[in-house]
Amino acid sequence: MDHAAVLALYDRDMREGARPESSDARVERTGNVVRHIGGDDGWNGVVWSDLDGAGADAAIAEQIAFFMGLGRGFEWKLYGHDRPADLGRRLRSAGFTPEPQETLLVGETGDQLVDARPPEGVRIVPVTDRAGVELLVEAHEKAFGREGSGLRDLLLARLATDPDTLVAVVALAGETPVSSARMELIEGAAFAGLWGGGTVDGWRGRGVYRALIAHRARIAADRGYRYLQVDASDQSRPILERLGFTALSTTTPYVYAP
């Protein structure tokens, strides 16, 4: 993999050329900043910027004024290679709070097209309705230890309005959800985004996570996507790197609350 070329493609395809996450959202470019304005309960934030030291503070102030004018908190999604090099410091000075850093990992779909089956007694099923969403959210809450009402609302809305852009799956041991994951698909992009992969304690280390990646990779490849992209935590990064994913950059959410 040509790391520099793939990172440049990612910036152009997924950030500068970002698409709305739902039918009631919109993406706008103002100067050298691209921002996403979510619909009801949707995500709001800056997805791409190309700034210099002279104009960075003014661009930050402009985005704060814009989103505060809407009465919305928002996130500035800062990547490790973004300019200027001190953009993170400038965001903190402007009142943003950084959340934990993650690693941008990319792998080729072809590298994940292996016969990775879940352990005996576990099956992977698609999530297509409210009952499936409830199973997915149950697995998510147990795996990550946090409440999943926002995820529930997001999935139900996407299944109702944009089902072709979402692949959601849950792994069941009998009728008990033990792992879940989703994949975001953007028409015309080279990258399919892997999100939310988490396995319940007691089922980790048994191949469920790997099987969910391979399952989604097959779907992505069938739909013409060359790359899989993950914003990986420190916990999942070594697992993904062992599976052939490559670190291209870091990403840190900087959050501004009203």
C-alpha positions in Angstrom: 0.0 0.0 0.0 1.3 3.5 -0.9 0.5 5.1 2.4 0.8 8.7 1.2 -1.4 8.1 -1.8 -4.1 6.3 0.1 -4.1 9.0 2.8 -4.5 11.7 0.1 -7.3 9.7 -1.4 -9.0 9.4 2.0 -8.7 13.1 2.6 -10.2 13.9 -0.8 -12.8 11.2 -0.8 -14.1 11.0 2.7 -13.3 14.4 4.2 -13.1 17.2 1.6 -15.7 15.4 -0.4 -17.8 14.4 2.6 -21.5 13.5 2.0 -24.4 14.0 4.4 -24.9 11.2 6.8 -28.6 11.2 6.3 -31.3 12.7 4.0 -32.0 15.5 6.4 -28.4 16.5 6.9 -26.2 18.7 4.7 -22.5 19.4 4.0 -21.1 22.9 3.4 -17.8 24.3 2.4 -16.7 27.7 3.6 -13.3 28.8 2.6 -10.9 25.9 3.5 -13.3 24.2 5.9 -15.9 21.5 5.2 -18.6 21.1 7.9 -21.4 18.7 8.4 -24.8 19.9 9.7 -26.8 17.0 11.0 -30.6 16.6 10.9 -32.6 16.1 14.0 -30.3 14.5 16.6 -27.6 14.2 13.9 -23.9 14.7 14.1 -22.5 18.3 13.7 -18.9 19.1 13.1 -15.9 20.0 10.9 -14.7 17.1 8.8 -11.9 18.7 6.9 -9.8 21.8 6.9 -6.7 23.1 5.2 -5.5 26.1 7.2 -2.4 28.1 7.7 -1.1 29.9 10.8 -2.4 33.2 9.6 -6.0 32.2 9.1 -6.6 29.3 11.5 -7.9 31.3 14.5 -10.4 33.2 12.4 -11.6 30.0 10.8 -12.1 28.4 14.2 -14.0 31.5 15.4 -16.2 31.4 12.3 -17.2 27.8 12.9 -18.0 28.5 16.6 -20.2 31.4 15.6 -21.9 29.4 13.0 -22.8 26.4 15.1 -23.6 28.5 18.2 -26.0 30.4 15.9 -27.8 27.2 15.4 -27.7 26.4 19.1 -25.7 23.3 18.6 -22.6 21.9 20.0 -20.2 20.4 17.5 -17.0 18.5 17.0 -13.9 19.4 15.1 -12.4 16.2 13.8 -8.7 16.8 13.9 -6.3 14.5 12.1 -2.6 14.2 13.0 -1.5 15.4 9.6 -3.8 18.5 9.5 -2.3 22.0 9.2 -1.2 24.0 10.9 0.8 21.7 13.2 -0.5 23.5 16.3 -4.2 23.4 15.3 -5.0 21.2 18.4 -3.5 23.9 20.7 -5.5 26.6 18.9 -8.7 24.6 19.3 -8.1 24.1 23.0 -7.4 27.8 23.4 -10.8 28.5 21.7 -12.7 26.4 24.2 -12.7 23.0 22.6 -12.2 19.8 24.8 -10.2 16.9 23.2 -11.5 13.4 23.6 -9.3 10.3 23.4 -7.2 10.0 20.3 -7.9 7.2 17.9 -5.8 5.8 15.0 -7.0 5.9 11.3 -6.5 2.4 10.0 -7.0 1.3 6.5 -7.1 -2.2 4.9 -7.9 -3.5 1.5 -11.1 -5.5 1.2 -9.3 -8.2 -0.7 -7.0 -8.9 2.2 -10.0 -9.6 4.5 -11.8 -12.0 2.2 -10.9 -15.1 4.2 -13.0 -17.9 5.6 -13.3 -16.4 9.1 -16.2 -18.1 10.6 -17.6 -17.4 14.0 -17.2 -20.0 16.8 -19.5 -23.0 16.9 -23.0 -22.0 18.1 -22.7 -18.4 17.0 -24.3 -17.0 13.8 -24.2 -13.6 12.2 -27.5 -12.1 11.2 -28.3 -8.8 9.4 -30.1 -6.0 11.3 -33.0 -4.8 9.2 -35.8 -3.9 11.6 -36.6 -2.7 15.2 -36.1 -6.2 16.7 -32.7 -6.5 15.2 -31.7 -3.0 16.3 -32.7 -3.9 19.9 -30.4 -7.0 19.8 -27.6 -4.9 18.3 -27.9 -2.2 21.0 -28.0 -4.8 23.7 -24.7 -6.3 22.5 -23.2 -2.8 22.2 -24.2 -1.8 25.7 -22.8 -5.0 27.2 -19.5 -4.7 25.2 -18.8 -1.1 25.8 -20.5 -0.5 29.1 -22.5 2.6 28.0 -26.1 3.4 27.3 -27.2 3.0 23.7 -30.3 5.1 23.2 -28.5 7.4 20.7 -27.3 4.5 18.7 -30.8 3.0 18.7 -32.2 6.3 17.3 -29.5 6.6 14.7 -30.0 3.0 13.4 -33.8 3.2 13.3 -33.7 6.5 11.4 -31.1 5.2 8.9 -33.0 2.0 8.3 -36.2 4.0 7.7 -34.7 6.6 5.3 -31.2 5.5 4.0 -31.0 1.7 4.3 -28.7 1.3 1.4 -26.0 3.3 3.1 -25.9 1.1 6.3 -24.9 -2.5 6.9 -25.6 -3.5 10.5 -25.0 -7.0 11.9 -25.3 -8.8 15.2 -23.7 -12.1 16.3 -26.0 -14.4 18.3 -25.1 -17.3 20.5 -28.4 -19.0 20.4 -30.7 -16.1 20.9 -28.3 -14.0 23.0 -26.5 -11.1 21.3 -22.7 -11.4 21.9 -21.2 -9.0 19.4 -22.4 -6.3 17.0 -21.0 -4.0 14.3 -22.0 -1.7 11.4 -20.6 -0.4 8.2 -21.2 2.9 6.5 -21.3 2.9 2.7 -21.1 6.1 0.7 -21.9 5.9 -3.0 -19.0 6.6 -5.2 -16.4 6.4 -2.4 -13.5 4.0 -2.4 -13.7 3.5 1.4 -16.3 1.6 3.5 -16.3 2.7 7.1 -16.3 0.0 9.9 -17.9 1.2 13.1 -19.0 0.0 16.5 -17.4 -3.4 16.5 -17.6 -4.7 20.1 -17.8 -8.2 21.7 -19.3 -9.0 25.1 -16.8 -10.1 27.8 -16.6 -13.9 27.8 -16.8 -14.1 24.0 -13.6 -12.1 23.3 -10.6 -13.9 21.8 -12.8 -16.5 20.1 -12.9 -15.1 16.6 -16.2 -13.3 16.7 -14.7 -9.9 16.0 -12.6 -11.2 13.1 -15.7 -12.9 11.6 -17.7 -9.7 11.7 -14.8 -7.9 9.8 -14.7 -10.6 7.2 -18.5 -10.6 6.8 -18.6 -6.8 6.2 -15.5 -7.0 3.9 -17.3 -9.4 1.6 -20.3 -7.1 1.4 -18.0 -4.1 0.8 -16.1 -5.9 -2.0 -19.3 -7.0 -3.6 -20.5 -3.4 -3.7 -17.2 -2.2 -5.3 -15.4 -0.7 -2.3 -11.6 -1.2 -2.3 -10.7 -0.1 1.2 -12.0 -0.6 4.7 -11.5 2.3 7.1 -11.6 2.2 10.9 -11.1 4.8 13.6 -9.5 2.4 16.1 -9.1 2.7 19.8 -5.9 1.6 21.5 -7.7 -1.6 22.4 -8.7 -2.6 18.9 -5.7 -1.2 17.0 -3.3 -4.1 17.7 -6.0 -6.6 16.7 -6.7 -4.8 13.4 -3.0 -4.5 12.6 -2.6 -8.2 13.1 -5.3 -8.6 10.5 -3.5 -6.5 8.0 -4.8 -3.0 8.6 -2.3 -0.1 8.3 -2.1 3.0 10.4 -2.2 6.2 8.2 -2.8 8.9 10.7 -4.5 9.7 14.1 -7.8 11.4 14.7 -8.9 13.3 17.8 -12.4 14.7 18.3 -12.3 18.2 19.7 -15.7 19.0 21.2 -17.3 22.5 21.6 -20.4 22.6 23.8 -22.8 25.6 24.0 
